[in-house]
Amino acid sequence: MNDIHQTFAQQGLVRPRDGRVLGGVCAGLGRRFGLAPWTARLLFVLLLMVIPGSQILAYPILWILMPSEETVGVRPSPVPPTPAT
């Protein structure tokens, strides 16, 4: 399972801490493909309408396979400190 998590993490498929609604799968997919989380969620729902039942299986599988940011050590870029006056 760690090999799968490493492969997904190397390709940028991680579930972010911020922007999660349920498991962070759509937010992670959106981040990977350069989409806003809500756009990715909307496309996920639209795909459900085209191919009924596909997301009911895909979402939990991706939730298990996609590592969380905490587990792979991916951190958002740090914000530079503001100088004190």
C-alpha positions as YAML, in Angstrom:
chain: A
units: angstrom
residues:
- id: 1
  name: MET
  ca: [0.00, 0.00, 0.00]
- id: 2
  name: ASN
  ca: [2.92, 2.37, 0.69]
- id: 3
  name: ASP
  ca: [4.12, 1.91, -2.89]
- id: 4
  name: ILE
  ca: [0.73, 3.02, -4.19]
- id: 5
  name: HIS
  ca: [0.71, 6.03, -1.85]
- id: 6
  name: GLN
  ca: [4.22, 6.99, -2.98]
- id: 7
  name: THR
  ca: [3.27, 6.68, -6.65]
- id: 8
  name: PHE
  ca: [0.20, 8.87, -6.18]
- id: 9
  name: ALA
  ca: [2.20, 11.41, -4.15]
- id: 10
  name: GLN
  ca: [4.91, 11.60, -6.83]
- id: 11
  name: GLN
  ca: [2.25, 12.39, -9.41]
- id: 12
  name: GLY
  ca: [0.72, 15.10, -7.22]
- id: 13
  name: LEU
  ca: [-2.39, 13.16, -6.25]
- id: 14
  name: VAL
  ca: [-2.71, 13.89, -2.54]
- id: 15
  name: ARG
  ca: [-5.70, 14.82, -0.44]
- id: 16
  name: PRO
  ca: [-5.08, 18.34, 0.90]
- id: 17
  name: ARG
  ca: [-5.81, 19.39, 4.45]
- id: 18
  name: ASP
  ca: [-7.53, 22.56, 3.30]
- id: 19
  name: GLY
  ca: [-10.59, 22.51, 1.06]
- id: 20
  name: ARG
  ca: [-11.93, 19.14, 2.14]
- id: 21
  name: VAL
  ca: [-15.65, 18.56, 2.27]
- id: 22
  name: LEU
  ca: [-15.74, 14.80, 2.79]
- id: 23
  name: GLY
  ca: [-12.43, 13.08, 2.19]
- id: 24
  name: GLY
  ca: [-10.56, 15.58, 0.05]
- id: 25
  name: VAL
  ca: [-10.56, 13.46, -3.10]
- id: 26
  name: CYS
  ca: [-12.13, 16.09, -5.37]
- id: 27
  name: ALA
  ca: [-9.98, 18.84, -3.85]
- id: 28
  name: GLY
  ca: [-6.88, 16.73, -4.52]
- id: 29
  name: LEU
  ca: [-7.93, 15.96, -8.08]
- id: 30
  name: GLY
  ca: [-8.71, 19.63, -8.67]
- id: 31
  name: ARG
  ca: [-5.34, 20.69, -7.31]
- id: 32
  name: ARG
  ca: [-3.55, 18.11, -9.48]
- id: 33
  name: PHE
  ca: [-5.27, 19.26, -12.68]
- id: 34
  name: GLY
  ca: [-5.24, 22.98, -11.88]
- id: 35
  name: LEU
  ca: [-8.93, 23.33, -11.07]
- id: 36
  name: ALA
  ca: [-10.69, 24.92, -8.13]
- id: 37
  name: PRO
  ca: [-12.08, 22.36, -5.67]
- id: 38
  name: TRP
  ca: [-15.68, 23.32, -6.45]
- id: 39
  name: THR
  ca: [-15.07, 22.97, -10.17]
- id: 40
  name: ALA
  ca: [-13.66, 19.48, -9.62]
- id: 41
  name: ARG
  ca: [-16.69, 18.57, -7.47]
- id: 42
  name: LEU
  ca: [-19.07, 19.85, -10.13]
- id: 43
  name: LEU
  ca: [-17.32, 17.81, -12.82]
- id: 44
  name: PHE
  ca: [-17.45, 14.77, -10.53]
- id: 45
  name: VAL
  ca: [-21.22, 15.17, -10.13]
- id: 46
  name: LEU
  ca: [-21.72, 15.76, -13.85]
- id: 47
  name: LEU
  ca: [-19.77, 12.59, -14.56]
- id: 48
  name: LEU
  ca: [-22.09, 10.78, -12.15]
- id: 49
  name: MET
  ca: [-25.04, 11.89, -14.29]
- id: 50
  name: VAL
  ca: [-23.38, 10.60, -17.46]
- id: 51
  name: ILE
  ca: [-22.14, 7.29, -16.02]
- id: 52
  name: PRO
  ca: [-24.47, 6.40, -13.12]
- id: 53
  name: GLY
  ca: [-22.87, 4.59, -10.20]
- id: 54
  name: SER
  ca: [-19.29, 5.09, -11.31]
- id: 55
  name: GLN
  ca: [-18.43, 7.62, -8.60]
- id: 56
  name: ILE
  ca: [-20.03, 5.51, -5.89]
- id: 57
  name: LEU
  ca: [-17.17, 3.07, -6.48]
- id: 58
  name: ALA
  ca: [-14.47, 5.52, -7.59]
- id: 59
  name: TYR
  ca: [-14.67, 7.97, -4.68]
- id: 60
  name: PRO
  ca: [-14.07, 5.46, -1.84]
- id: 61
  name: ILE
  ca: [-11.33, 3.71, -3.83]
- id: 62
  name: LEU
  ca: [-9.54, 7.02, -4.45]
- id: 63
  name: TRP
  ca: [-10.06, 7.98, -0.80]
- id: 64
  name: ILE
  ca: [-8.17, 4.84, 0.21]
- id: 65
  name: LEU
  ca: [-5.46, 5.09, -2.46]
- id: 66
  name: MET
  ca: [-4.73, 8.84, -2.35]
- id: 67
  name: PRO
  ca: [-2.47, 9.71, 0.57]
- id: 68
  name: SER
  ca: [-3.20, 12.67, 2.79]
- id: 69
  name: GLU
  ca: [-0.80, 15.59, 2.94]
- id: 70
  name: GLU
  ca: [0.00, 14.72, 6.54]
- id: 71
  name: THR
  ca: [1.14, 11.18, 5.69]
- id: 72
  name: VAL
  ca: [3.47, 12.07, 2.81]
- id: 73
  name: GLY
  ca: [4.89, 15.20, 4.37]
- id: 74
  name: VAL
  ca: [3.70, 17.55, 1.63]
- id: 75
  name: ARG
  ca: [3.39, 20.99, 3.11]
- id: 76
  name: PRO
  ca: [1.93, 24.10, 1.52]
- id: 77
  name: SER
  ca: [4.51, 26.69, 0.57]
- id: 78
  name: PRO
  ca: [5.46, 28.73, 3.64]
- id: 79
  name: VAL
  ca: [4.35, 32.32, 3.94]
- id: 80
  name: PRO
  ca: [7.33, 34.60, 4.45]
- id: 81
  name: PRO
  ca: [7.30, 36.36, 7.82]
- id: 82
  name: THR
  ca: [6.35, 40.00, 7.87]
- id: 83
  name: PRO
  ca: [9.00, 42.33, 9.26]
- id: 84
  name: ALA
  ca: [8.25, 43.78, 12.68]
- id: 85
  name: THR
  ca: [8.08, 47.55, 12.91]
...
